[in-house]
Amino acid sequence: MTPISPTPLAILERLVSFDTESSRSNLPLIDYVESLLGGLGVRSVRVPNADGQKAALFCTIGPTDKGGVVLSGHTDVVPVAGQAWTTDPFTLRVQDGRAYGRGAVDMKAFAAIALSLVPEMQAAALKTPIHIMLSYDEETTCMGVLDTIARMGKDLPRPQAVIVGEPTELQVADAHKSVVTYNTYVHGHEAHSSKPELGANAVFAAAALVHELDRLSDVFRERGDPSGRFDPPYSSVQVGTIHGGTARNILAKICHFQWEVRGVPGTDEREVARMLDDYAQRVVIPRLTRDGWPGSVETILEVDVPRLEPDPGSAAETLALRLAGRNSTITVPYGTEAGQFQRHGLPTIVCGPGSINQAHQPDEYITLDEIERGVAFMRKLIATCSA
């Protein structure tokens, strides 16, 4: 007899109920999924992070001596603070053909669909295994998959194809931009604002650097997108936050700003940091220290999310196009964990139910129709892996 598993909507309700904002532990959610799988007789492997406060989860349905297909999704979600939700974001609300909740579309529905179909995978006597992988920290670093990837081909199976289930409306995305983020710290020297020659103003220096990044953003905009596939059609440079100083009448000792580069294929994202450092050395630091007081500029790489490069005819692309009933691929403007898999030699695409337009906003939702389309997609995968 085939074991009974909750419906996708019932599992989604449980997954949404766990507050897995990236600043929090995801272990209660992992406990739930581990218990759910265990009740179906499926062994899962936890891969904890360094401090043990978070974990990825990996399980296999079908043969354990073949590569198979990974269905990969992240468990973390973006914060809800400051957003005007109609109802509790961690209580799933089903209304007018939509399921509302934080993470509903990005991307707990994908995980819920996969988990709900485990009994069907078991009953199908798979000849090619299906692996389900849940990760953490995708919304902040996209590094929560790395420890699990490192074990593939060792004590975990090395897959033939990876499908990352970010919401693409079940279109097959074979490319996305890279995301490289930096922290720049400007160090000056405090003094009374009535005697500016007795100090070095870190805020002024940081403002000059931010202005230079604005100029560089125009440089990369003019270079455009050689592939002609991305929207916007260029690599972007953006400053997100800036903090500095202690009072209006004190020359600021330190100023810190965060910035990023989102690069189209063919872009050297580190080039912007090199150009900024050159400008700092030539222009900003000499001006900052012109009165003989100490001053410096330090730029630190924070996050490096690799781009997903087109890989025409790969096992992942060929499979996903067939399952989705598509004959062409798309690009997506956001970063995903797909680039991490590809960087490690694993054929990978991005394809999942729902629209990214509903993600990261108050009253995030996925339509019930999209959930059903996701179920149909995975049932085709089950049939394919059974043949």
N, C-alpha and C positions, 0 to 999 in steps of 0.2 A: 504493500500500500504506500502511495506517495505521501510523505509527511505534509502536514498542513502548515503553511506560512501565512502570516498576516498579509493583507493587501498592500499595494504600494502606498495608498493614502494613510493606512493605519501606521505603517512604518515611518512615513514622512512626519506624521503627527508626533511620534516619539522622538525622532531626530531633531525636529524643530524645538522640542521642549527643552533640549539641552542648550544652555547658553555657552556656546563655544566661540565667543569672540576671541580673536587671536591673542589677546592679553591673558586669557584664562586657560585652564587645563581642559583638555578634551577627553580625559580619562573616563568620566561617567558615560559619555556616549560610546566610547570604545568598550566599556564593560557591557553595555546593553547589546551592542552588535556581536560581541564575543559570545554572550549568553544565547542570543538568537541563533547564531550559527551552530553553537554546541548542541542546542536542542534539536537541530536537524542532522546531527552527527558529522558536522564539518569542523575539522581542526583548523584553527587560525593561529597565526604567528604575530606576536606583538613586537614592534621595533621601537623601543623608547628613545626619547631624546636624551641629551647629556644629563639633565638634572632629574629625569624621571617624571616630570610633570605633564608630559604629553607623550603620545605614542601614535605610530602608524600601525595599521593592521593589514595582514596579507593572508588570503586563503585561496585554496585551489579546489575546484570541483572537476572531477574527471581524472584522467591519468596523471601521475606525478613524474613521469619520465619523459615528457614532451614539453616543448616550449609553450604553445598555446597563446591565448589572447588575454591581455590585462584590461579590465575595466577600472579606470582610475578616477577617483574623486577626492576632493579635500573636505575635511570636516569643519574647518574653521570658517567663521563668518566675520563680516565687518561690524563695527560698533553701531549701536542704535542711539547713543547719546545725542541729544539735540535734534533728533528727527521726530516729526509730528505723526506718530502712528495712531491709527484709528482705534486699534485694540492692542492687547498685549502682544508684542512681536514674537514671544516665545510660546504662544498658544496658537496652534494652527486654526485658522478660520476658513471654512469652506463656504463660499457664497457666490451665486451668479456664475457658476462654472469656473471659479478660480479658487486656488488654495493659497491663502495669505500667510506669511510668516517669515521671520528673518532666516535666510538661507534656503527658502522654499525653492527658488530657481537656481541659486548660486551657492552650493549645488547639491543640496541634500536630496532633491527629487531623484537625481541620477542614481545615487546610492540606494535610495529606497526601492526604486524599480529593480535594480540588480539583486538586492537582498530578497525581495519578494519572489523572484523567479528562481531562487536556489532549488526548491523542490522540483521544478520543471527541468532544471539542469541535471539533477540527480536521476530523474526518471528517464531522461533521454539517452542514458548510457553514452556519454560523450566520448568520442574517439580523440578529439583535440580538447585539451583542458581549457576551462575558463577560470581566470583568476580575478578576484575582487580585491582592490587595494584602496585603502582609505588613508589619507595623509593629514598633515597639520601644517600650519604656518604658510599656506599658499598666499593668503591675503597680505602677508608682510614681506616674506623673503623668497618664497617658492623653493625653500631648502628642506622642507619637511619630508621630501621623497628621497633625499640623497642616501640616507643610511640603508633604506630598503633596496634601492637600486644597486648599492654596493654589494649586497648579498645575492643578487641575481646571478645565477651561474655558479654559485657556491652552495649554500644550504637552501637557497630558494631557486625555483625554476627560472631560466632565462627565456623570456617570452619571444615569440616571433613577431608580435604586433601589440601595440598599446593604443587604446582608445581613451583619451582624456575627455570626460563627459561634461565639459563646460557648456553653458547654454548657447547653441548655435542654430536653434530651430531645426536641428537634425540636418543641417548642411555640413559638408565635410570641409573643415579648414585645414589646409596643408601648410600654412605660414602665418606667423605673427611677429611683431616687432620684439626686439630685446628691450629690457628695462634695466638700466644701470643707475643706481642712486648714490649720492655723495653727501657728506657733511663737510662744510668748510668752516674753519674756525680762524677768526682774525684776532690776534692778540696785540693790544696797544698798551698805553700807560696812562693811569688816571691822573687828573689834575683839575684844578678849579677852572670853570669855563671862562672866567674873566682873564685867565693867563694861558691861552691855548698853546703857547710856545713851551710850556712846562710839561706837556703831555703828548700822547699820540692817540688820536681818536679812531678807535676800532670800527665804529659805526660808519664814519665817513669812508674808511677803506673798504668795508664790506659793501657799501652802496656802490662804490666804483666797480667792484667785482661783479655785483649783480647786474649793473648796467652793461658790463662786458659780456655776460652770459646772454643778455637780451640781444646784443649785437650778434653774437655767435648763433643765436636761434635763427636770425635772418639769414646768416650764411648757409646754414643747413637747410633752411626752407628753399633757398635758391638752388641748392644742389638737387633737390627733388628726389623722386623715387624711380631709379632706373628700371625697376620691374613693371612699373605702371599699375600695380595691383592694390596699393594701400590707400586708405582714407583716414587721416589726411595724407597726401602724397609726398611726404618728406619725413625726415627724422626730426623729432621735436626736442627742444631744450626748455626746461621749465624750472622756476624757483618756487617752492611751495611754502616755506616758512622762513622767518628771520626774527631773531631775538638778540637784543644787545643793550648794554648800558644799565645804569642804576638810577639815574636822576637827570633831569633836564640840565642842571648846572654842573654836571661832572663829565669830563671827557671819558668816553666809554673805554674800559679796559679790555672788554671782550665782546665780540659779536659772532653769532653762529647762524648759518643759514643752510637749509636743506634743498637740494636740487636733483634733477634727474635728466637722463637722456633716454629717449625711446627711439631705437634705431631700426631703420629698414634694412633688409639684407644688403650686404656690401658695405655697411657703415662700420667704421672703427669707433665705437662708443668712447673709448679711452682718449681719443683725439681731443675731445672737448676739454677734458681735464688737463691734458698737456698744454693746450692753448691758453687755458685760464691760468695755469701755473706760470707760463711764460709772461703773460700780462702782469701777473702779480710781481714777478721778479724785476721786470723792466720798469713798471710804472707805479704800482701801488705801494710796494714796500719802500722804495726810495722816498716817496712822498710821506708815507707814514712815519718814517724815522728821520726826517730831514732836520729836526731840531735836536738830534742826538739821543733820543729816548728809544728804548727797545720796542721792536714791533716785528710781527711775523704773520705768515699765512700758512695754514695747514689744511689740506684737502684729503679726506679719508674716504675710501670706497666703502659703501655700506652694504649694498645688495647688487648682485649680478645675476639677472634672470636672462638666460640665453634665448635668442630668437629661435623660432621654429622655421627651418628652411624647407622649401619645397623639395620633395623626394618622389618625383613622378614614377608611378609603377611599383612603389614599395608595397610590401605585404599589408601594411596598415591601411594605406590609401585604397588599394584594390578591394580589400575586404569592406571597408566602411562605405565606399561608393555603392557596392552591391547591396549592402544591408539597407542603406538609406534610399536606394532607388534613384541615385543621382548619376549624372555623367560628367560633372565638372566640380572643381574645388573652389573654395573661397579663401580670403584672408580675413583675419579678425584684428582689430586695433589694440586689443588688450594682451597683456602677457599671461602665460599659463605655465604649468609644470611640464608641458609637453617638450619644451626645449631642453629640460634637464634629462629626460629619457633619451631624446635624440642625441644629445651630446655624448651619451654613454653607448651609442651605437645601436639603439633600439628603434626600429621603425615606428613612428608615432604620428597620429593625427588628433585633431580636436573635433568632437562631434557629440552633442548632447541635446536633450529636449529643453524647450523654453527659450526665451529671448533675453539677451544681456541687457536690453533696454529696461527690464523690470528689476534688475539687480541693484544693490547698494542704495536703495531709496526707501523712504517710509512706505509701508504697505506693499512690500515686495511680494510678488506672487508668481505662480506658474498656473497656466490653465489646465483644467482636467483633460482637455483634448490633447494637450502636449504630453501629459503623463501617459495617456493611452498610446500615443504615437511612439513614445519611448519604450513602452512595453512591446509593441509590435516590432520595433527595431531589434530589441534583445531576443525576442522569440525567433527572429530570423537568424540571429547569431547562434542560438542554441541548435537550430536545425542545421546550420552550416557545420557546426562543430560535431554534430552527430553523424554527418554523412561520411 
